[in-house]
Amino acid sequence: MQETEGESDIDILVILDRDVDIKVRESICDIAYELNLKYDVVLDVSIYSRKEWDRYREVFPFIINVEKEGVVV
């Protein structure tokens, strides 16, 4: 999602202990969309399986940044 002036952007990372199929992605994105509307905030959701996360954790700058600066909730 592209950030526009005056909008807040919250990045959310979801790591699941199972394979991530299209149904799971759609369900999580639907929840994020509802929260976007309800709270007038832009949520940028990234969804990975544990296997994907572990495979890419030292390669992608996004994952390296999350490992350094992310907050677990």
N, C-alpha and C positions, 0 to 999 in steps of 0.2 A: 504494500500500500504506500502510496506517495503521501508524504506529510504536507499539509497546506498550512498557510499562516493562521495562527490562532488555535490550531488543533493540537491536542496532546496525542502522543503516540506511545502505546505500551506494547512492548515486545513480550510475547508469552511463548515459552518453549514447553512442549508436551512430549515426554519420553515415556513410551509404553513398553511393558514387558511382553509384548506380543507383536505379531506382524501387523502393519498398518495398511488396511485395505481402503478402498474408496468409501465404503459405508462409514467406517470409523472417521475418516477425514471429514466427510460431509457432516456427520453428527457434531463433531467438535467445532467446525466452522459455523454451523447453524447457531450453536450456543454463543460463539463469539459475536456473531452478527446481532443476535438479540441483545447482548450486553452493550454493543456499540450503540444501538438505538436507545436503549433504556437509560444509559448514563452519558450519552453524547461524548464518547471517547473512542478513539481509533485503536483497536486491538489488532496487532499483527501477530498471527499465530503460526508457529512452525511446529510440525508434528514429525517425530521420528520414532522408529522402533528402537529398543535398546541395542539391537544388533547393528542397525544403521549408525546410531550415535557412536558406538564404540569403533566402528570401521572408519568413520570420517573425522573423528575428534581431533586428530593432529594435522589434518589436511586443509579443512575449510576455515577461513578467517572468522566467519560467523561463530563457529563452534569454539574456536580458540578464545574469542572474546567472551562468549558465555561462560566458559570455564573460569576465566579470570574475574569477570565482573558480575556474573549472574547472581540472583538472590533466589534461594529455594523457598517455595511457599507450599 
